[in-house]
Amino acid sequence: MKHIAKLHAGVILVAFLLVSCEKDPIAPTEPQVSKASSLSKGAVEGSSNAVAAVSVFATGLNNPRGLKFGPDGYLYVAEGGAGGTNSTAGICDQVIPPVGPYTGGSTARISKISPAGVRSTVADNLPSSQTSPALGGLVSGVADVEFVGNTLYALLAGAGCSHGFPSVPNGVIKINTDGSWTLIANLSAWQQTHPVANPEEDDFEPDGTWYSMINVRGDLYAIEPNHGEMVKITPSGDISRVVDISATYGHVVPTSVAYHGDFYVGNLGLFPITEGSSNIYKITPSGGIKVWASGFTTVLGVAFDRQARMYVLENTTGNPFPTPGTGRITRVNPSGAKETIVSGLFLPAAMTFGPDGKLYISNIGFGPPPIGLGQVLQIDVPE
């Protein structure tokens, strides 16, 4: 069977199933960290350099993905949701079996978490899609959130006709104060009229699988893994390509983006997983790209602290396929030296720094139903 380099914002386990068809989907049954305010030995044992204090900040999330702090001090979390049963088979191009055809439902949402760790809903009934029953109905939905001033924007990854939504595309939406939303940028249509140089024909989603988004000087920058590109979206909805990553590096599955003078983008890589095969790419605002750091594995998050140290979130390490309990965070010092600060994470999906200087991680971010097991972990980063 061919290597698969698929990262759908809700189906990182798809590659596991496609390459090892005899295995069942991995379903998390218990949180990796059981109590807030407790130090998780399970999350830090095996750290090679430093030990971080880890606790559960929030629970009850449905496939948590990208997360950002808002101007009100609350943590806003994108959630993949639970998929649905709506089908567009026969209406438009579908994702090829056994991954597709997808079905969808309005089960994704955006939550906000108070400083005390209490969850409330900001917007719900957002598009969520799931793979074919053969793959356990693995889901995607809202991929990331970001603020421009006081306005909240979200990146949709579970929409589009190929995901069961003929009238709702993947794109960037603005969340209104009453919880309703307005589409400002149709990324499904844009990708279909602006193809990348080297799409992977055996691993292609017509509507894309958008993953992460950041605000830089009032404009939004989003990463799309399946086609392999980074685009700029203005608040008025204008879309332009910053860089076609596939043109230079092929189908490397870029996932996460951070900004520190330039853009720094991590990639997932191919399955089966080869340890140390993922990179951090440095991308200039004009679209120049080069490998900045290497030796990582299944990168799904990149962030910088106040001392210009880079943190890299790795979903799975030490295993050929996505494996709960093997995620970690690696810190890269300005000298280039690396140290593991947290290990043992359960399929983490994204991370962000809080105003308190602590890291916040979407943990148990992937997997089939039952839902509601997702967490946000709080990491007191060691100096």
C-alpha positions as CSV (number, residue, x, y, z in Angstrom):
1,M,0.0,0.0,0.0
2,K,1.2,3.5,-0.8
3,H,2.6,5.8,1.8
4,I,-0.1,8.3,3.0
5,A,0.8,11.8,4.1
6,K,-2.7,12.8,5.1
7,L,-3.4,15.3,7.8
8,H,-7.1,16.2,8.0
9,A,-7.9,18.5,10.9
10,G,-9.9,15.7,12.5
11,V,-8.3,12.5,11.1
12,I,-4.7,12.2,12.0
13,L,-5.5,8.5,12.7
14,V,-6.5,7.9,9.1
15,A,-3.0,7.2,8.0
16,F,-2.7,4.6,10.8
17,L,-5.8,2.9,9.4
18,L,-4.8,3.1,5.8
19,V,-1.4,1.6,6.3
20,S,-2.5,-0.9,8.9
21,C,-5.9,-1.9,7.7
22,E,-6.2,-4.8,10.1
23,K,-6.0,-2.5,13.2
24,D,-9.0,-0.8,14.9
25,P,-9.2,2.9,15.4
26,I,-7.6,4.2,18.6
27,A,-10.3,5.7,20.9
28,P,-9.2,7.5,24.1
29,T,-11.0,6.2,27.2
30,E,-9.4,8.2,30.0
31,P,-7.8,11.5,30.3
32,Q,-4.0,11.5,30.4
33,V,-4.1,13.8,33.4
34,S,-6.9,13.0,35.8
35,K,-7.1,16.1,38.1
36,A,-6.5,19.8,37.7
37,S,-3.9,21.1,40.1
38,S,-2.1,17.8,40.1
39,L,1.4,17.2,38.6
40,S,1.1,14.6,35.9
41,K,3.9,12.1,36.1
42,G,2.5,10.4,33.1
43,A,2.9,13.5,31.1
44,V,6.5,14.2,32.1
45,E,8.1,10.8,32.7
46,G,10.9,10.2,30.2
47,S,11.7,13.9,29.7
48,S,15.3,14.0,28.7
49,N,16.2,17.5,30.0
50,A,13.7,19.3,32.1
51,V,10.5,18.6,34.1
52,A,7.5,20.8,33.6
53,A,4.5,21.0,36.0
54,V,1.4,19.9,34.2
55,S,-2.2,20.2,35.2
56,V,-5.6,20.0,33.6
57,F,-7.0,23.5,32.9
58,A,-10.3,22.5,31.3
59,T,-12.2,19.3,30.3
60,G,-15.4,18.4,28.4
61,L,-14.1,19.4,25.0
62,N,-14.9,17.7,21.7
63,N,-11.8,17.1,19.7
64,P,-10.1,20.4,20.7
65,R,-7.8,22.0,18.1
66,G,-6.4,25.5,17.8
67,L,-6.6,27.8,20.8
68,K,-5.8,31.4,21.6
69,F,-6.3,33.9,24.4
70,G,-8.7,36.7,23.8
71,P,-8.5,40.3,24.9
72,D,-10.9,39.5,27.8
73,G,-8.3,37.0,29.3
74,Y,-10.4,34.0,28.4
75,L,-9.0,31.1,26.4
76,Y,-10.9,30.4,23.2
77,V,-10.8,26.8,21.8
78,A,-11.7,25.5,18.4
79,E,-13.4,22.1,18.5
80,G,-13.8,19.5,15.8
81,G,-17.2,18.3,17.0
82,A,-18.8,15.0,16.3
83,G,-19.4,14.9,12.5
84,G,-22.9,14.0,11.2
85,T,-24.8,12.0,8.6
86,N,-25.4,14.5,5.8
87,S,-24.0,13.1,2.5
88,T,-23.2,14.9,-0.8
89,A,-22.4,11.7,-2.7
90,G,-23.4,12.2,-6.3
91,I,-23.5,16.0,-5.9
92,C,-19.8,16.9,-6.1
93,D,-16.4,15.3,-6.1
94,Q,-15.8,13.2,-3.0
95,V,-12.7,12.2,-1.1
96,I,-11.7,8.8,-2.5
97,P,-12.3,5.6,-0.4
98,P,-11.5,4.3,2.1
99,V,-11.1,7.8,3.7
100,G,-14.2,9.2,1.9
101,P,-16.9,9.7,1.2
102,Y,-17.4,12.1,4.1
103,T,-20.6,12.9,5.9
104,G,-21.3,16.1,7.9
105,G,-23.3,17.7,10.6
106,S,-23.5,21.0,12.4
107,T,-21.8,19.7,15.6
108,A,-18.6,21.7,15.8
109,R,-18.3,24.7,18.1
110,I,-16.0,27.3,19.7
111,S,-15.7,27.4,23.5
112,K,-14.1,29.8,25.9
113,I,-12.5,28.9,29.1
114,S,-12.5,31.2,32.1
115,P,-9.4,31.8,34.2
116,A,-11.0,29.3,36.7
117,G,-11.2,26.7,33.9
118,V,-14.9,26.8,33.4
119,R,-16.1,26.2,29.8
120,S,-18.9,28.1,28.0
121,T,-20.0,28.1,24.4
122,V,-19.2,31.1,22.2
123,A,-20.6,29.7,18.9
124,D,-22.0,26.3,18.0
125,N,-23.8,24.4,15.2
126,L,-20.7,24.9,13.1
127,P,-19.7,22.4,10.3
128,S,-18.2,19.2,11.3
129,S,-17.4,16.2,9.0
130,Q,-16.4,12.6,9.5
131,T,-14.7,10.0,7.4
132,S,-16.4,6.9,6.1
133,P,-17.7,4.3,8.6
134,A,-14.8,2.1,7.5
135,L,-12.5,4.5,9.3
136,G,-14.6,4.9,12.4
137,G,-16.1,8.3,11.7
138,L,-13.1,10.4,12.6
139,V,-14.0,14.1,12.6
140,S,-12.9,17.6,11.7
141,G,-14.6,20.9,12.3
142,V,-13.3,24.2,13.5
143,A,-9.6,24.1,13.1
144,D,-8.4,27.3,14.8
145,V,-9.4,30.6,16.2
146,E,-7.7,34.1,16.2
147,F,-8.5,37.6,17.3
148,V,-7.9,40.8,15.3
149,G,-8.5,43.5,17.9
150,N,-11.7,42.5,19.7
151,T,-13.1,40.5,16.8
152,L,-12.9,36.7,16.8
153,Y,-12.3,34.8,13.6
154,A,-12.3,31.0,13.1
155,L,-10.9,28.7,10.4
156,L,-13.3,26.0,9.1
157,A,-11.8,22.7,8.1
158,G,-14.9,20.4,8.2
159,A,-17.0,22.2,5.6
160,G,-17.2,22.2,1.8
161,C,-19.1,19.9,-0.5
162,S,-16.6,17.1,-0.3
163,H,-17.2,17.0,3.4
164,G,-21.0,16.9,3.3
165,F,-21.7,20.7,3.1
166,P,-22.8,21.8,-0.4
167,S,-23.7,25.3,0.7
168,V,-21.1,26.0,3.4
169,P,-17.4,26.1,2.2
170,N,-14.2,25.8,4.2
171,G,-13.1,29.3,5.0
172,V,-12.5,32.1,7.5
173,I,-15.6,33.2,9.4
174,K,-16.2,36.2,11.7
175,I,-18.0,35.4,15.0
176,N,-20.6,38.0,15.8
177,T,-21.3,39.2,19.3
178,D,-24.6,37.2,19.4
179,G,-22.8,33.9,18.5
180,S,-23.8,33.9,14.9
181,W,-21.2,34.0,12.2
182,T,-20.4,35.5,8.8
183,L,-18.2,34.0,6.1
184,I,-15.5,36.5,5.1
185,A,-13.3,34.3,2.9
186,N,-14.3,31.2,0.8
187,L,-11.2,29.1,0.9
188,S,-12.8,26.1,-0.8
189,A,-13.5,28.1,-3.9
190,W,-10.1,29.8,-3.7
191,Q,-8.2,26.5,-3.6
192,Q,-10.2,25.1,-6.5
193,T,-9.3,28.1,-8.7
194,H,-5.7,28.4,-7.4
195,P,-4.1,24.9,-7.6
196,V,-0.7,24.3,-6.1
197,A,2.2,23.1,-8.2
198,N,2.5,19.6,-6.8
199,P,-0.8,18.2,-5.4
200,E,-0.7,14.6,-4.3
201,E,-3.3,12.8,-6.5
202,D,-3.6,9.8,-4.2
203,D,-4.2,12.1,-1.2
204,F,-6.3,15.0,-2.2
205,E,-9.2,16.8,-0.6
206,P,-11.0,19.3,-3.0
207,D,-12.0,21.6,-0.1
208,G,-8.7,21.4,1.7
209,T,-7.9,20.5,5.3
210,W,-7.0,23.9,6.9
211,Y,-5.2,23.6,10.2
212,S,-3.8,26.7,11.8
213,M,-4.2,30.5,11.6
214,I,-2.4,33.5,13.2
215,N,-2.8,37.3,13.2
216,V,0.2,39.3,12.0
217,R,-0.3,43.1,11.9
218,G,-4.1,42.8,11.4
219,D,-4.1,40.2,8.7
220,L,-4.7,36.5,9.1
221,Y,-2.3,33.8,7.8
222,A,-3.5,30.2,7.4
223,I,-1.8,26.9,6.7
224,E,-3.4,24.2,4.6
225,P,-1.7,20.7,4.9
226,N,-3.3,18.7,2.1
227,H,-2.5,21.0,-0.8
228,G,0.6,22.4,1.0
229,E,0.4,26.2,1.2
230,M,0.2,29.3,3.3
231,V,-2.2,32.1,2.4
232,K,-3.0,35.6,3.7
233,I,-6.6,36.6,4.4
234,T,-7.4,40.3,5.1
235,P,-10.3,41.2,7.4
236,S,-12.2,42.2,4.3
237,G,-11.8,38.7,2.9
238,D,-9.1,39.2,0.2
239,I,-7.1,36.0,-0.2
240,S,-3.5,35.7,-1.6
241,R,-0.9,33.0,-1.5
242,V,2.2,33.7,0.6
243,V,4.0,30.5,-0.5
244,D,3.3,27.2,-2.3
245,I,5.2,24.9,-0.1
246,S,4.5,22.0,-2.4
247,A,6.4,23.7,-5.2
248,T,9.7,23.5,-3.3
249,Y,9.3,20.5,-0.9
250,G,6.5,18.4,-2.4
251,H,3.8,16.8,-0.2
252,V,5.3,17.4,3.3
253,V,2.0,18.2,5.0
254,P,2.6,21.6,6.6
255,T,0.5,22.0,9.7
256,S,1.3,24.8,12.2
257,V,2.5,28.4,12.0
258,A,4.1,30.9,14.4
259,Y,5.5,34.3,13.7
260,H,8.8,35.7,15.1
261,G,10.0,38.3,12.6
262,D,9.4,35.6,10.0
263,F,7.0,32.7,9.8
264,Y,7.9,29.4,11.2
265,V,6.0,26.4,9.9
266,G,6.1,22.8,11.1
267,N,5.1,19.8,9.1
268,L,3.6,16.4,9.9
269,G,5.5,14.3,7.3
270,L,4.7,10.9,5.8
271,F,3.2,7.8,7.3
272,P,4.5,5.4,8.5
273,I,6.2,7.9,10.7
274,T,10.0,8.2,10.4
275,E,11.4,9.5,13.7
276,G,13.1,12.9,13.2
277,S,11.7,13.4,9.7
278,S,9.8,16.6,10.3
279,N,11.2,20.1,10.0
280,I,10.6,23.7,10.9
281,Y,10.5,25.9,7.8
282,K,11.4,29.5,7.9
283,I,9.2,31.6,5.6
284,T,9.8,35.3,4.9
285,P,6.8,37.6,4.4
286,S,7.7,37.7,0.7
287,G,7.4,33.9,0.5
288,G,11.0,32.8,0.6
289,I,11.3,29.4,2.3
290,K,14.0,27.2,3.7
291,V,14.5,24.5,6.3
292,W,15.4,26.3,9.6
293,A,15.5,23.3,12.0
294,S,15.2,19.5,11.6
295,G,15.0,16.3,13.6
296,F,11.4,16.6,14.8
297,T,8.5,14.2,14.5
298,T,4.8,14.8,13.5
299,V,4.8,18.6,14.3
300,L,1.4,20.1,15.1
301,G,2.4,23.2,17.0
302,V,5.0,25.9,17.1
303,A,5.3,28.8,19.6
304,F,7.8,31.3,20.9
305,D,8.2,32.4,24.5
306,R,9.3,35.8,25.7
307,Q,12.9,34.8,25.6
308,A,12.8,33.9,21.9
309,R,12.9,30.2,22.6
310,M,10.9,28.0,20.2
311,Y,8.6,25.3,21.4
312,V,7.6,22.5,19.1
313,L,4.6,20.2,19.7
314,E,5.1,16.7,18.4
315,N,1.9,14.5,18.2
316,T,3.6,11.1,18.2
317,T,7.2,10.0,18.8
318,G,8.9,6.6,18.9
319,N,6.2,4.9,16.9
320,P,5.4,4.3,13.2
321,F,1.8,5.3,13.6
322,P,-0.2,7.8,15.7
323,T,0.0,6.6,19.3
324,P,-1.6,8.0,22.4
325,G,0.8,8.8,25.2
326,T,3.8,9.5,23.0
327,G,3.3,13.2,22.3
328,R,5.9,15.7,23.6
329,I,7.0,19.3,23.6
330,T,10.6,20.1,22.6
331,R,12.2,23.4,23.3
332,V,14.8,24.9,20.9
333,N,17.1,27.4,22.6
334,P,18.6,30.3,20.5
335,S,21.8,28.3,20.4
336,G,19.9,25.5,18.6
337,A,20.2,23.1,21.5
338,K,17.0,21.0,22.1
339,E,15.5,19.8,25.3
340,T,12.3,17.9,26.0
341,I,10.1,19.6,28.6
342,V,7.0,17.4,28.5
343,S,6.4,13.9,27.2
344,G,3.6,11.4,27.4
345,L,0.9,13.6,25.8
346,F,-2.2,12.0,24.4
347,L,-2.5,12.9,20.7
348,P,-2.1,16.7,21.3
349,A,-3.3,18.9,18.5
350,A,-2.2,22.5,19.2
351,M,-0.6,24.9,21.7
352,T,-0.4,28.5,22.7
353,F,1.3,30.7,25.3
354,G,-0.9,32.4,27.8
355,P,-0.5,36.0,29.2
356,D,0.8,34.2,32.3
357,G,3.8,32.8,30.4
358,K,2.4,29.2,30.6
359,L,1.8,26.9,27.7
360,Y,-1.7,25.7,27.0
361,I,-2.2,22.4,25.1
362,S,-5.2,20.8,23.3
363,N,-4.8,17.3,24.6
364,I,-6.8,14.2,23.3
365,G,-7.3,16.3,20.2
366,F,-7.9,13.5,17.8
367,G,-9.9,10.3,17.7
368,P,-13.3,8.8,17.0
369,P,-16.3,9.1,19.4
370,P,-17.1,9.0,22.2
371,I,-16.6,12.8,22.4
372,G,-16.2,15.1,25.4
373,L,-12.9,13.6,26.5
374,G,-10.8,16.5,25.2
375,Q,-8.7,18.6,27.6
376,V,-6.7,21.7,27.8
377,L,-3.5,21.2,29.7
378,Q,-1.6,24.0,31.5
379,I,2.2,23.6,31.4
380,D,4.3,25.6,33.8
381,V,7.4,25.9,31.6
382,P,10.7,25.3,33.4
383,E,13.3,28.0,33.0
